[in-house]
Amino acid sequence: MDYYVIGESFETSVPWDRVLDLCRNVKERIVRECKERGVQFPPLSTCRVTQTYDAGACVYFYFAFNYRGLSDPVHVYEQVEVCTHAAREEILANGGSLSHHHGGEFHHTSSKINEYIHSF
């Protein structure tokens, strides 16, 4: 953890007419959530369309932030990521679904991340 970076990816599916709004708004929400929670450096917040279908697309989001100076980076991660619903709320508000093209719902745990960060 020499670089103090923590990150994650998550995915959703969305109708074609909502893809651009969803991508823009979720990325902006991640940046805003990081800033509001004291992340000192601009986070990586990006996405890509991974599969296309007649009705819409599968979109993967990726985010990472430098947690230098944060006393509890796992807590900040949980608040930004879907564990506390910030990204999930934005996805739903923009017409996305809670599960992506495979039908699996979001299921991320912070215990593994916490173990990893504190193992160094």
MOPAC internal coordinates of N, CA, C and O (Angstrom, degrees):
PM7 1SCF
backbone

  N    0.0000 0     0.00 0     0.00 0    0    0    0
  C    1.4393 1     0.00 0     0.00 0    1    0    0
  C    1.5294 1   110.29 1     0.00 0    2    1    0
  O    1.2310 1   120.80 1  -143.51 1    3    2    1
  N    1.3009 1   116.08 1    36.49 1    3    2    1
  C    1.4568 1   121.29 1   179.89 1    5    3    2
  C    1.5239 1   113.13 1   -59.94 1    6    5    3
  O    1.2310 1   120.12 1   155.65 1    7    6    5
  N    1.3082 1   117.37 1   -24.35 1    7    6    5
  C    1.4631 1   120.82 1  -174.14 1    9    7    6
  C    1.5215 1   113.29 1  -104.96 1   10    9    7
  O    1.2310 1   119.64 1   178.32 1   11   10    9
  N    1.3321 1   118.29 1    -1.68 1   11   10    9
  C    1.4649 1   122.80 1   176.09 1   13   11   10
  C    1.5307 1   112.43 1    56.54 1   14   13   11
  O    1.2310 1   120.49 1  -135.51 1   15   14   13
  N    1.3216 1   116.68 1    44.49 1   15   14   13
  C    1.4612 1   120.61 1  -178.42 1   17   15   14
  C    1.5235 1   109.51 1  -117.09 1   18   17   15
  O    1.2310 1   121.07 1   -43.83 1   19   18   17
  N    1.3114 1   115.57 1   136.17 1   19   18   17
  C    1.4556 1   122.66 1   175.09 1   21   19   18
  C    1.5269 1   106.87 1  -130.32 1   22   21   19
  O    1.2310 1   120.28 1   -37.93 1   23   22   21
  N    1.3186 1   117.06 1   142.07 1   23   22   21
  C    1.4567 1   119.13 1  -177.47 1   25   23   22
  C    1.5102 1   112.38 1  -154.49 1   26   25   23
  O    1.2310 1   121.48 1    -6.37 1   27   26   25
  N    1.3102 1   114.78 1   173.63 1   27   26   25
  C    1.4609 1   121.51 1  -177.16 1   29   27   26
  C    1.5192 1   109.45 1  -161.72 1   30   29   27
  O    1.2310 1   121.28 1   -14.35 1   31   30   29
  N    1.3034 1   115.16 1   165.65 1   31   30   29
  C    1.4592 1   121.28 1   170.71 1   33   31   30
  C    1.5226 1   107.88 1  -131.47 1   34   33   31
  O    1.2310 1   121.01 1   -25.27 1   35   34   33
  N    1.3159 1   115.67 1   154.73 1   35   34   33
  C    1.4533 1   121.55 1   175.02 1   37   35   34
  C    1.5192 1   107.43 1  -153.18 1   38   37   35
  O    1.2310 1   120.44 1   -15.15 1   39   38   37
  N    1.3003 1   116.76 1   164.85 1   39   38   37
  C    1.4564 1   119.78 1  -172.58 1   41   39   38
  C    1.5193 1   111.67 1  -139.04 1   42   41   39
  O    1.2310 1   122.02 1   -17.10 1   43   42   41
  N    1.3165 1   113.73 1   162.90 1   43   42   41
  C    1.4586 1   121.28 1   176.86 1   45   43   42
  C    1.5219 1   108.25 1  -153.27 1   46   45   43
  O    1.2310 1   120.96 1    -8.04 1   47   46   45
  N    1.2985 1   115.77 1   171.96 1   47   46   45
  C    1.4614 1   120.56 1   169.78 1   49   47   46
  C    1.5213 1   107.10 1  -122.75 1   50   49   47
  O    1.2310 1   121.13 1   -28.40 1   51   50   49
  N    1.3241 1   115.45 1   151.60 1   51   50   49
  C    1.4540 1   119.62 1  -173.30 1   53   51   50
  C    1.5297 1   109.12 1  -154.57 1   54   53   51
  O    1.2310 1   119.98 1   -33.73 1   55   54   53
  N    1.3348 1   117.64 1   146.27 1   55   54   53
  C    1.4680 1   119.96 1   175.41 1   57   55   54
  C    1.5288 1   110.72 1   -63.99 1   58   57   55
  O    1.2310 1   120.87 1   -26.36 1   59   58   57
  N    1.3221 1   115.95 1   153.64 1   59   58   57
  C    1.4630 1   121.39 1  -176.91 1   61   59   58
  C    1.5199 1   113.87 1   -54.47 1   62   61   59
  O    1.2310 1   120.22 1   140.00 1   63   62   61
  N    1.3173 1   117.18 1   -40.00 1   63   62   61
  C    1.4669 1   118.65 1  -175.99 1   65   63   62
  C    1.5216 1   113.44 1   -71.65 1   66   65   63
  O    1.2310 1   120.01 1   175.78 1   67   66   65
  N    1.3274 1   117.58 1    -4.22 1   67   66   65
  C    1.4667 1   121.25 1  -179.43 1   69   67   66
  C    1.5337 1   113.24 1  -115.17 1   70   69   67
  O    1.2310 1   119.80 1   177.02 1   71   70   69
  N    1.3240 1   117.99 1    -2.98 1   71   70   69
  C    1.4698 1   120.87 1  -174.00 1   73   71   70
  C    1.5277 1   112.20 1   -58.62 1   74   73   71
  O    1.2310 1   119.44 1   128.66 1   75   74   73
  N    1.3096 1   118.67 1   -51.34 1   75   74   73
  C    1.4682 1   120.60 1  -176.11 1   77   75   74
  C    1.5218 1   112.28 1   -63.86 1   78   77   75
  O    1.2310 1   120.24 1   134.71 1   79   78   77
  N    1.3258 1   117.15 1   -45.29 1   79   78   77
  C    1.4662 1   119.98 1   178.69 1   81   79   78
  C    1.5228 1   110.99 1   -62.09 1   82   81   79
  O    1.2310 1   120.91 1   134.94 1   83   82   81
  N    1.3177 1   115.87 1   -45.06 1   83   82   81
  C    1.4604 1   120.09 1   179.94 1   85   83   82
  C    1.5267 1   110.93 1   -59.22 1   86   85   83
  O    1.2310 1   120.09 1   131.13 1   87   86   85
  N    1.3073 1   117.44 1   -48.87 1   87   86   85
  C    1.4636 1   120.78 1  -178.43 1   89   87   86
  C    1.5241 1   111.16 1   -60.55 1   90   89   87
  O    1.2310 1   120.55 1   130.55 1   91   90   89
  N    1.3021 1   116.55 1   -49.45 1   91   90   89
  C    1.4636 1   120.67 1  -178.90 1   93   91   90
  C    1.5297 1   111.44 1   -61.92 1   94   93   91
  O    1.2310 1   120.34 1   131.84 1   95   94   93
  N    1.3032 1   116.95 1   -48.16 1   95   94   93
  C    1.4571 1   120.90 1  -173.27 1   97   95   94
  C    1.5230 1   113.21 1   -71.46 1   98   97   95
  O    1.2310 1   119.90 1   141.84 1   99   98   97
  N    1.3172 1   117.80 1   -38.16 1   99   98   97
  C    1.4631 1   119.72 1   178.32 1  101   99   98
  C    1.5256 1   110.32 1   -67.59 1  102  101   99
  O    1.2310 1   120.21 1   137.15 1  103  102  101
  N    1.3240 1   117.21 1   -42.85 1  103  102  101
  C    1.4700 1   119.73 1   177.97 1  105  103  102
  C    1.5294 1   110.84 1   -61.55 1  106  105  103
  O    1.2310 1   120.25 1   136.46 1  107  106  105
  N    1.3202 1   117.13 1   -43.54 1  107  106  105
  C    1.4656 1   120.64 1   178.40 1  109  107  106
  C    1.5224 1   111.16 1   -64.42 1  110  109  107
  O    1.2310 1   120.37 1   142.27 1  111  110  109
  N    1.3257 1   116.90 1   -37.73 1  111  110  109
  C    1.4749 1   120.58 1   179.53 1  113  111  110
  C    1.5198 1   110.47 1   -64.12 1  114  113  111
  O    1.2310 1   120.00 1   138.88 1  115  114  113
  N    1.3195 1   117.61 1   -41.12 1  115  114  113
  C    1.4637 1   120.62 1   178.81 1  117  115  114
  C    1.5283 1   110.15 1   -61.98 1  118  117  115
  O    1.2310 1   120.27 1   135.13 1  119  118  117
  N    1.3099 1   117.09 1   -44.87 1  119  118  117
  C    1.4660 1   120.93 1   178.77 1  121  119  118
  C    1.5305 1   109.91 1   -60.62 1  122  121  119
  O    1.2310 1   120.72 1   134.07 1  123  122  121
  N    1.3119 1   116.22 1   -45.93 1  123  122  121
  C    1.4708 1   121.29 1  -179.40 1  125  123  122
  C    1.5311 1   111.23 1   -62.94 1  126  125  123
  O    1.2310 1   120.32 1   135.41 1  127  126  125
  N    1.3383 1   116.98 1   -44.59 1  127  126  125
  C    1.4596 1   120.95 1   179.82 1  129  127  126
  C    1.5299 1   111.25 1   -61.44 1  130  129  127
  O    1.2310 1   120.40 1   138.46 1  131  130  129
  N    1.3204 1   116.84 1   -41.54 1  131  130  129
  C    1.4634 1   120.39 1   178.64 1  133  131  130
  C    1.5264 1   110.60 1   -62.68 1  134  133  131
  O    1.2310 1   120.64 1   132.56 1  135  134  133
  N    1.3059 1   116.38 1   -47.44 1  135  134  133
  C    1.4640 1   120.98 1  -178.58 1  137  135  134
  C    1.5202 1   110.96 1   -61.98 1  138  137  135
  O    1.2310 1   120.16 1   135.75 1  139  138  137
  N    1.3267 1   117.31 1   -44.25 1  139  138  137
  C    1.4599 1   121.65 1  -179.28 1  141  139  138
  C    1.5249 1   112.54 1   -64.93 1  142  141  139
  O    1.2310 1   120.20 1   158.71 1  143  142  141
  N    1.3104 1   117.23 1   -21.29 1  143  142  141
  C    1.4559 1   121.39 1  -177.93 1  145  143  142
  C    1.5288 1   113.27 1  -103.21 1  146  145  143
  O    1.2310 1   120.92 1  -165.87 1  147  146  145
  N    1.3162 1   115.85 1    14.13 1  147  146  145
  C    1.4539 1   120.18 1   171.31 1  149  147  146
  C    1.5119 1   116.42 1    87.89 1  150  149  147
  O    1.2310 1   120.05 1  -168.89 1  151  150  149
  N    1.3243 1   117.50 1    11.11 1  151  150  149
  C    1.4602 1   119.23 1   175.55 1  153  151  150
  C    1.5309 1   107.00 1   -67.31 1  154  153  151
  O    1.2310 1   120.83 1   -56.63 1  155  154  153
  N    1.3294 1   116.01 1   123.37 1  155  154  153
  C    1.4635 1   121.23 1  -170.47 1  157  155  154
  C    1.5207 1   114.31 1   -79.03 1  158  157  155
  O    1.2310 1   120.15 1   155.68 1  159  158  157
  N    1.3151 1   117.32 1   -24.32 1  159  158  157
  C    1.4611 1   121.44 1  -174.67 1  161  159  158
  C    1.5239 1   109.60 1  -116.37 1  162  161  159
  O    1.2310 1   119.38 1   -32.49 1  163  162  161
  N    1.3318 1   118.78 1   147.51 1  163  162  161
  C    1.4735 1   120.21 1   179.14 1  165  163  162
  C    1.5337 1   111.05 1   -58.40 1  166  165  163
  O    1.2310 1   120.06 1   -48.69 1  167  166  165
  N    1.3271 1   117.49 1   131.31 1  167  166  165
  C    1.4627 1   119.90 1  -179.88 1  169  167  166
  C    1.5292 1   111.95 1   -78.42 1  170  169  167
  O    1.2310 1   121.19 1   -20.31 1  171  170  169
  N    1.3145 1   115.33 1   159.69 1  171  170  169
  C    1.4525 1   121.09 1   166.72 1  173  171  170
  C    1.5225 1   105.63 1   -78.76 1  174  173  171
  O    1.2310 1   119.94 1   -52.52 1  175  174  173
  N    1.2963 1   117.71 1   127.48 1  175  174  173
  C    1.4527 1   122.83 1   178.78 1  177  175  174
  C    1.5192 1   107.11 1  -144.14 1  178  177  175
  O    1.2310 1   120.71 1   -74.88 1  179  178  177
  N    1.3229 1   116.25 1   105.12 1  179  178  177
  C    1.4585 1   120.24 1  -174.56 1  181  179  178
  C    1.5263 1   109.66 1  -145.09 1  182  181  179
  O    1.2310 1   120.84 1    -8.01 1  183  182  181
  N    1.3202 1   116.00 1   171.99 1  183  182  181
  C    1.4555 1   120.25 1   178.91 1  185  183  182
  C    1.5196 1   109.74 1  -155.09 1  186  185  183
  O    1.2310 1   121.49 1   -10.93 1  187  186  185
  N    1.3312 1   114.75 1   169.07 1  187  186  185
  C    1.4626 1   120.35 1   174.96 1  189  187  186
  C    1.5153 1   109.13 1  -153.52 1  190  189  187
  O    1.2310 1   121.05 1   -31.68 1  191  190  189
  N    1.3065 1   115.60 1   148.32 1  191  190  189
  C    1.4603 1   121.60 1   173.05 1  193  191  190
  C    1.5221 1   106.75 1   -82.40 1  194  193  191
  O    1.2310 1   120.75 1   -57.29 1  195  194  193
  N    1.3315 1   116.17 1   122.71 1  195  194  193
  C    1.4611 1   120.10 1  -175.39 1  197  195  194
  C    1.5246 1   113.52 1  -104.11 1  198  197  195
  O    1.2310 1   120.16 1   149.80 1  199  198  197
  N    1.3121 1   117.29 1   -30.20 1  199  198  197
  C    1.4581 1   121.20 1   177.24 1  201  199  198
  C    1.5197 1   108.44 1  -138.26 1  202  201  199
  O    1.2310 1   121.25 1   -33.42 1  203  202  201
  N    1.3031 1   115.22 1   146.58 1  203  202  201
  C    1.4618 1   120.38 1   177.33 1  205  203  202
  C    1.5207 1   109.73 1  -121.38 1  206  205  203
  O    1.2310 1   121.34 1   -35.82 1  207  206  205
  N    1.3113 1   115.03 1   144.18 1  207  206  205
  C    1.4577 1   122.99 1  -179.43 1  209  207  206
  C    1.5220 1   108.25 1  -137.13 1  210  209  207
  O    1.2310 1   120.07 1   -12.17 1  211  210  209
  N    1.2993 1   117.48 1   167.83 1  211  210  209
  C    1.4578 1   120.59 1   178.17 1  213  211  210
  C    1.5234 1   111.76 1   -57.69 1  214  213  211
  O    1.2310 1   120.56 1   139.50 1  215  214  213
  N    1.3293 1   116.54 1   -40.50 1  215  214  213
  C    1.4624 1   120.94 1  -174.56 1  217  215  214
  C    1.5230 1   114.52 1   -88.53 1  218  217  215
  O    1.2310 1   120.11 1   164.55 1  219  218  217
  N    1.3236 1   117.39 1   -15.45 1  219  218  217
  C    1.4658 1   118.62 1  -176.91 1  221  219  218
  C    1.5091 1   112.21 1   171.78 1  222  221  219
  O    1.2310 1   121.54 1    24.99 1  223  222  221
  N    1.3185 1   114.66 1  -155.01 1  223  222  221
  C    1.4568 1   119.92 1  -174.14 1  225  223  222
  C    1.5192 1   110.96 1  -141.66 1  226  225  223
  O    1.2310 1   121.46 1   -22.19 1  227  226  225
  N    1.3067 1   114.80 1   157.81 1  227  226  225
  C    1.4538 1   122.51 1   170.56 1  229  227  226
  C    1.5277 1   106.60 1   -96.74 1  230  229  227
  O    1.2310 1   120.53 1   -50.96 1  231  230  229
  N    1.3259 1   116.59 1   129.04 1  231  230  229
  C    1.4581 1   121.85 1  -178.26 1  233  231  230
  C    1.5233 1   108.95 1  -120.77 1  234  233  231
  O    1.2310 1   121.24 1   -53.07 1  235  234  233
  N    1.3203 1   115.23 1   126.93 1  235  234  233
  C    1.4653 1   121.21 1   175.02 1  237  235  234
  C    1.5165 1   108.50 1  -101.46 1  238  237  235
  O    1.2310 1   120.90 1   -46.14 1  239  238  237
  N    1.3173 1   115.88 1   133.86 1  239  238  237
  C    1.4608 1   122.54 1   176.02 1  241  239  238
  C    1.5228 1   108.65 1  -108.62 1  242  241  239
  O    1.2310 1   121.67 1   -34.85 1  243  242  241
  N    1.3089 1   114.41 1   145.15 1  243  242  241
  C    1.4588 1   121.88 1   178.13 1  245  243  242
  C    1.5167 1   107.87 1  -131.42 1  246  245  243
  O    1.2310 1   121.09 1   -46.38 1  247  246  245
  N    1.3361 1   115.52 1   133.62 1  247  246  245
  C    1.4522 1   117.02 1   173.69 1  249  247  246
  C    1.5167 1   109.33 1  -143.85 1  250  249  247
  O    1.2310 1   121.69 1   -27.36 1  251  250  249
  N    1.3154 1   114.38 1   152.64 1  251  250  249
  C    1.4603 1   121.48 1   177.21 1  253  251  250
  C    1.5203 1   107.39 1  -153.86 1  254  253  251
  O    1.2310 1   121.16 1   -29.17 1  255  254  253
  N    1.3281 1   115.38 1   150.83 1  255  254  253
  C    1.4503 1   118.80 1   176.03 1  257  255  254
  C    1.5171 1   110.42 1  -145.23 1  258  257  255
  O    1.2310 1   121.58 1   -24.25 1  259  258  257
  N    1.3163 1   114.59 1   155.75 1  259  258  257
  C    1.4538 1   122.37 1   177.43 1  261  259  258
  C    1.5223 1   106.90 1   -86.32 1  262  261  259
  O    1.2310 1   120.52 1   -59.54 1  263  262  261
  N    1.3244 1   116.61 1   120.46 1  263  262  261
  C    1.4573 1   119.55 1  -175.51 1  265  263  262
  C    1.5269 1   113.55 1   -97.56 1  266  265  263
  O    1.2310 1   120.32 1  -165.04 1  267  266  265
  N    1.3067 1   116.99 1    14.96 1  267  266  265
  C    1.4682 1   120.27 1   177.18 1  269  267  266
  C    1.5340 1   109.12 1   -56.43 1  270  269  267
  O    1.2310 1   121.01 1   -49.26 1  271  270  269
  N    1.3178 1   115.67 1   130.74 1  271  270  269
  C    1.4585 1   121.63 1   178.14 1  273  271  270
  C    1.5201 1   114.81 1    89.32 1  274  273  271
  O    1.2310 1   119.87 1   172.80 1  275  274  273
  N    1.3223 1   117.86 1    -7.20 1  275  274  273
  C    1.4720 1   120.26 1   178.22 1  277  275  274
  C    1.5235 1   109.48 1   -90.52 1  278  277  275
  O    1.2310 1   120.20 1   -47.53 1  279  278  277
  N    1.3143 1   117.22 1   132.47 1  279  278  277
  C    1.4659 1   120.04 1  -179.50 1  281  279  278
  C    1.5262 1   112.48 1   -73.90 1  282  281  279
  O    1.2310 1   120.11 1   151.77 1  283  282  281
  N    1.3295 1   117.40 1   -28.23 1  283  282  281
  C    1.4650 1   120.93 1  -178.94 1  285  283  282
  C    1.5336 1   109.91 1  -138.50 1  286  285  283
  O    1.2310 1   120.40 1  -102.67 1  287  286  285
  N    1.3347 1   116.85 1    77.33 1  287  286  285
  C    1.4706 1   119.39 1  -175.96 1  289  287  286
  C    1.5227 1   113.52 1   -62.56 1  290  289  287
  O    1.2310 1   119.56 1   149.51 1  291  290  289
  N    1.3172 1   118.45 1   -30.49 1  291  290  289
  C    1.4612 1   120.19 1   179.76 1  293  291  290
  C    1.5269 1   110.19 1   -66.12 1  294  293  291
  O    1.2310 1   120.31 1   140.82 1  295  294  293
  N    1.3158 1   117.01 1   -39.18 1  295  294  293
  C    1.4674 1   120.58 1   177.58 1  297  295  294
  C    1.5339 1   110.54 1   -63.04 1  298  297  295
  O    1.2310 1   120.26 1   136.76 1  299  298  297
  N    1.3152 1   117.11 1   -43.24 1  299  298  297
  C    1.4667 1   120.79 1   177.66 1  301  299  298
  C    1.5228 1   109.59 1   -62.37 1  302  301  299
  O    1.2310 1   120.55 1   135.08 1  303  302  301
  N    1.3294 1   116.55 1   -44.92 1  303  302  301
  C    1.4621 1   121.09 1   177.60 1  305  303  302
  C    1.5280 1   110.40 1   -55.83 1  306  305  303
  O    1.2310 1   120.43 1   132.38 1  307  306  305
  N    1.3132 1   116.78 1   -47.62 1  307  306  305
  C    1.4666 1   120.71 1  -178.96 1  309  307  306
  C    1.5213 1   111.40 1   -60.06 1  310  309  307
  O    1.2310 1   120.52 1   140.74 1  311  310  309
  N    1.3284 1   116.62 1   -39.26 1  311  310  309
  C    1.4545 1   119.87 1  -179.58 1  313  311  310
  C    1.5251 1   111.76 1   -68.35 1  314  313  311
  O    1.2310 1   120.03 1   142.18 1  315  314  313
  N    1.3081 1   117.54 1   -37.82 1  315  314  313
  C    1.4621 1   121.01 1  -178.15 1  317  315  314
  C    1.5231 1   110.31 1   -76.72 1  318  317  315
  O    1.2310 1   120.19 1   137.15 1  319  318  317
  N    1.3088 1   117.25 1   -42.85 1  319  318  317
  C    1.4579 1   122.67 1  -175.16 1  321  319  318
  C    1.5197 1   110.42 1   -78.76 1  322  321  319
  O    1.2310 1   119.93 1     2.04 1  323  322  321
  N    1.2810 1   117.75 1  -177.96 1  323  322  321
  C    1.4629 1   123.02 1  -173.79 1  325  323  322
  C    1.5108 1   114.32 1   -66.66 1  326  325  323
  O    1.2310 1   119.23 1   165.80 1  327  326  325
  N    1.3244 1   119.08 1   -14.20 1  327  326  325
  C    1.4642 1   120.42 1  -179.71 1  329  327  326
  C    1.5212 1   111.44 1   -59.01 1  330  329  327
  O    1.2310 1   119.30 1   147.65 1  331  330  329
  N    1.3172 1   118.94 1   -32.35 1  331  330  329
  C    1.4667 1   120.95 1   177.57 1  333  331  330
  C    1.5143 1   111.57 1  -110.58 1  334  333  331
  O    1.2310 1   119.66 1  -170.16 1  335  334  333
  N    1.2740 1   118.26 1     9.84 1  335  334  333
  C    1.4656 1   124.30 1   167.66 1  337  335  334
  C    1.5264 1   116.87 1    82.15 1  338  337  335
  O    1.2310 1   119.09 1  -177.34 1  339  338  337
  N    1.3202 1   119.35 1     2.66 1  339  338  337
  C    1.4716 1   118.65 1  -178.76 1  341  339  338
  C    1.5171 1   110.96 1   -61.28 1  342  341  339
  O    1.2310 1   120.29 1   126.17 1  343  342  341
  N    1.3224 1   117.05 1   -53.83 1  343  342  341
  C    1.4604 1   119.64 1   179.94 1  345  343  342
  C    1.5298 1   110.55 1   -67.76 1  346  345  343
  O    1.2310 1   120.11 1   140.18 1  347  346  345
  N    1.3167 1   117.40 1   -39.82 1  347  346  345
  C    1.4637 1   121.27 1   179.81 1  349  347  346
  C    1.5264 1   111.21 1   -61.79 1  350  349  347
  O    1.2310 1   120.38 1   136.72 1  351  350  349
  N    1.3265 1   116.88 1   -43.28 1  351  350  349
  C    1.4626 1   120.27 1   177.79 1  353  351  350
  C    1.5241 1   111.05 1   -59.26 1  354  353  351
  O    1.2310 1   120.93 1   137.64 1  355  354  353
  N    1.3187 1   115.83 1   -42.36 1  355  354  353
  C    1.4644 1   119.59 1  -178.84 1  357  355  354
  C    1.5236 1   110.90 1   -68.13 1  358  357  355
  O    1.2310 1   120.17 1   141.23 1  359  358  357
  N    1.3171 1   117.28 1   -38.77 1  359  358  357
  C    1.4640 1   121.45 1   177.31 1  361  359  358
  C    1.5283 1   109.95 1   -60.66 1  362  361  359
  O    1.2310 1   120.21 1   131.15 1  363  362  361
  N    1.3225 1   117.21 1   -48.85 1  363  362  361
  C    1.4624 1   120.79 1   180.00 1  365  363  362
  C    1.5258 1   111.66 1   -63.91 1  366  365  363
  O    1.2310 1   120.26 1   139.99 1  367  366  365
  N    1.3325 1   117.11 1   -40.01 1  367  366  365
  C    1.4629 1   120.91 1  -179.75 1  369  367  366
  C    1.5283 1   112.05 1   -64.84 1  370  369  367
  O    1.2310 1   120.92 1   159.83 1  371  370  369
  N    1.3335 1   115.84 1   -20.17 1  371  370  369
  C    1.4652 1   120.20 1  -177.90 1  373  371  370
  C    1.5193 1   113.02 1  -109.88 1  374  373  371
  O    1.2310 1   120.43 1  -160.23 1  375  374  373
  N    1.3204 1   116.79 1    19.77 1  375  374  373
  C    1.4525 1   121.16 1   172.31 1  377  375  374
  C    1.5094 1   116.08 1    87.16 1  378  377  375
  O    1.2310 1   119.91 1  -172.99 1  379  378  377
  N    1.3334 1   117.77 1     7.01 1  379  378  377
  C    1.4611 1   120.74 1   177.79 1  381  379  378
  C    1.5238 1   111.27 1   -82.50 1  382  381  379
  O    1.2310 1   121.11 1    -4.89 1  383  382  381
  N    1.3038 1   115.49 1   175.11 1  383  382  381
  C    1.4610 1   120.71 1  -179.71 1  385  383  382
  C    1.5285 1   109.94 1  -113.79 1  386  385  383
  O    1.2310 1   120.93 1   -16.77 1  387  386  385
  N    1.3258 1   115.83 1   163.23 1  387  386  385
  C    1.4570 1   120.46 1   177.99 1  389  387  386
  C    1.5106 1   112.51 1   -79.19 1  390  389  387
  O    1.2310 1   120.36 1   168.25 1  391  390  389
  N    1.3006 1   116.91 1   -11.75 1  391  390  389
  C    1.4554 1   119.48 1   174.95 1  393  391  390
  C    1.5216 1   107.51 1  -125.69 1  394  393  391
  O    1.2310 1   121.34 1   -26.29 1  395  394  393
  N    1.2996 1   115.05 1   153.71 1  395  394  393
  C    1.4618 1   117.97 1  -178.58 1  397  395  394
  C    1.5133 1   109.85 1   -98.44 1  398  397  395
  O    1.2310 1   120.04 1    19.43 1  399  398  397
  N    1.2874 1   117.54 1  -160.57 1  399  398  397
  C    1.4591 1   122.30 1  -169.31 1  401  399  398
  C    1.5160 1   114.37 1   -63.57 1  402  401  399
  O    1.2310 1   119.02 1   157.93 1  403  402  401
  N    1.3272 1   119.48 1   -22.07 1  403  402  401
  C    1.4674 1   120.80 1   177.92 1  405  403  402
  C    1.5241 1   111.59 1   -84.29 1  406  405  403
  O    1.2310 1   120.38 1   168.38 1  407  406  405
  N    1.3317 1   116.88 1   -11.62 1  407  406  405
  C    1.4613 1   120.87 1   179.86 1  409  407  406
  C    1.5091 1   112.85 1    87.11 1  410  409  407
  O    1.2310 1   119.33 1  -176.58 1  411  410  409
  N    1.3154 1   118.87 1     3.42 1  411  410  409
  C    1.4595 1   120.55 1   178.79 1  413  411  410
  C    1.5091 1   110.14 1   -85.77 1  414  413  411
  O    1.2310 1   120.67 1   -45.10 1  415  414  413
  N    1.3278 1   116.32 1   134.90 1  415  414  413
  C    1.4541 1   117.56 1  -178.43 1  417  415  414
  C    1.5212 1   110.85 1   -83.91 1  418  417  415
  O    1.2310 1   120.66 1   -13.77 1  419  418  417
  N    1.3355 1   116.35 1   166.23 1  419  418  417
  C    1.4526 1   121.36 1   179.01 1  421  419  418
  C    1.5170 1   109.53 1   -59.67 1  422  421  419
  O    1.2310 1   120.49 1   -48.03 1  423  422  421
  N    1.2914 1   116.67 1   131.97 1  423  422  421
  C    1.4514 1   120.42 1   175.01 1  425  423  422
  C    1.5115 1   108.29 1  -152.66 1  426  425  423
  O    1.2310 1   120.88 1   -87.01 1  427  426  425
  N    1.3047 1   115.92 1    92.99 1  427  426  425
  C    1.4521 1   121.18 1   178.33 1  429  427  426
  C    1.5191 1   107.78 1  -122.67 1  430  429  427
  O    1.2310 1   120.21 1   -38.29 1  431  430  429
  N    1.2966 1   117.20 1   141.71 1  431  430  429
  C    1.4535 1   120.34 1   175.97 1  433  431  430
  C    1.5046 1   109.55 1  -119.96 1  434  433  431
  O    1.2310 1   121.49 1   -33.70 1  435  434  433
  N    1.3146 1   114.76 1   146.30 1  435  434  433
  C    1.4554 1   119.53 1   179.90 1  437  435  434
  C    1.5193 1   111.85 1   -90.26 1  438  437  435
  O    1.2310 1   119.49 1   169.05 1  439  438  437
  N    1.3286 1   118.58 1   -10.95 1  439  438  437
  C    1.4620 1   119.73 1  -176.87 1  441  439  438
  C    1.5231 1   111.50 1   -60.93 1  442  441  439
  O    1.2310 1   119.74 1   139.56 1  443  442  441
  N    1.3238 1   118.10 1   -40.44 1  443  442  441
  C    1.4623 1   120.72 1   178.92 1  445  443  442
  C    1.5238 1   111.09 1   -66.64 1  446  445  443
  O    1.2310 1   120.62 1   140.04 1  447  446  445
  N    1.3272 1   116.43 1   -39.96 1  447  446  445
  C    1.4603 1   120.20 1   178.41 1  449  447  446
  C    1.5210 1   109.63 1   -65.11 1  450  449  447
  O    1.2310 1   120.60 1   135.31 1  451  450  449
  N    1.3251 1   116.45 1   -44.69 1  451  450  449
  C    1.4594 1   121.07 1   179.30 1  453  451  450
  C    1.5254 1   110.62 1   -59.43 1  454  453  451
  O    1.2310 1   120.29 1   135.06 1  455  454  453
  N    1.3263 1   117.05 1   -44.94 1  455  454  453
  C    1.4655 1   120.96 1   178.05 1  457  455  454
  C    1.5233 1   110.77 1   -60.36 1  458  457  455
  O    1.2310 1   120.63 1   138.22 1  459  458  457
  N    1.3272 1   116.40 1   -41.78 1  459  458  457
  C    1.4603 1   120.57 1  -177.49 1  461  459  458
  C    1.5313 1   110.93 1   -66.16 1  462  461  459
  O    1.2310 1   120.35 1   131.98 1  463  462  461
  N    1.3210 1   116.93 1   -48.02 1  463  462  461
  C    1.4617 1   120.18 1  -178.85 1  465  463  462
  C    1.5241 1   110.86 1   -61.38 1  466  465  463
  O    1.2310 1   120.23 1   137.15 1  467  466  465
  N    1.3121 1   117.17 1   -42.85 1  467  466  465
  C    1.4560 1   120.38 1  -175.44 1  469  467  466
  C    1.5237 1   113.30 1   -83.42 1  470  469  467
  O    1.2310 1   119.92 1  -179.74 1  471  470  469
  N    1.3162 1   117.75 1     0.26 1  471  470  469
  C    1.4693 1   119.81 1   178.10 1  473  471  470
  C    1.5153 1   112.39 1   -83.48 1  474  473  471
  O    1.2310 1   120.01 1   171.48 1  475  474  473
  N    1.3397 1   117.59 1    -8.52 1  475  474  473
  C    1.4577 1   121.15 1  -178.12 1  477  475  474
  C    1.5018 1   111.15 1   -98.00 1  478  477  475
  O    1.2310 1   120.10 1   180.00 1  479  478  477

